[in-house]
Amino acid sequence: MKNTVTKTITKLSHLKSWVSQQIKSTPIDNFPITVNYNEAIEEPEYTITIEVKQPDFYVDAKGTKWVREK
């Protein structure tokens, strides 16, 4: 399921805050999320998509390699 946010963010600081808030509060199942960013009418419009990527393995603090179950 792709979630597209219909609003356009116009300030870079708001975009940074929005991305941070989405990563922290959105359940993984609701990604990818897309939003538009445009500073002014004469500037280009950007589409920002946040996707979740989980590695196939990870290494814990003790150095043990764990393979993610699929």
N, C-alpha and C positions, 0 to 999 in steps of 0.2 A: 504494500500500500504506500503510495507516495502522497505526502502531505504538502500542498502548496499553500503558502501564506500569500494572500492576495494584496497585502499592503506593501508599499514601497518605503524603505527606510532611507532617510535623506542625510543623516549625519553619521560619520564614521564611528564616533563614540557610541551612538545608539546601536549601530550594527554590532560592535564588539560586545556590548552588554547583552543584546538579544541572542547572539550565538552562545555566549557563556550560559545564559539562563536556559536555553533550549537543551544544551548538553547536560546540564545538571538536573533538569526537572522532567524531561520527556522520556517516557518508557522506550526501551530499545525497539520494541515492536512497532513504534510509531515513526521510525526513521525509514527512508530519507525524508528530510524536510527542506523545502525550498523557499527562498524569499528573494525579492528584488531590492537592489541598492542603486540609488541614483541621487547624486548630490544636487544637480540643477538641470533645468530643461536642456541647456546646451551641452551638457555632459552625457557620455554614454551610460546606458543602463546595464547593470551587472546582475546576473542571476547566481545566487549563492545556494549551493546544495550541501547539506550536512548528511553524510552517510556513516554508518557504523561498520567498522571492519574489525573482526576478531581474529587474532592470529591462531594458527593451527596448534601452537604450543607456547608455553611460557616457562620461565625459570624462576623458582621461588628464591627467597632470601638466603637459603642454605645452599643454593646452586643445583638443586634437583630440577631436572627437566620434566615437565608434565605435558602430555599430549592431550589436547582438547577432544573430548568425545563428540562424535558427529551423529 
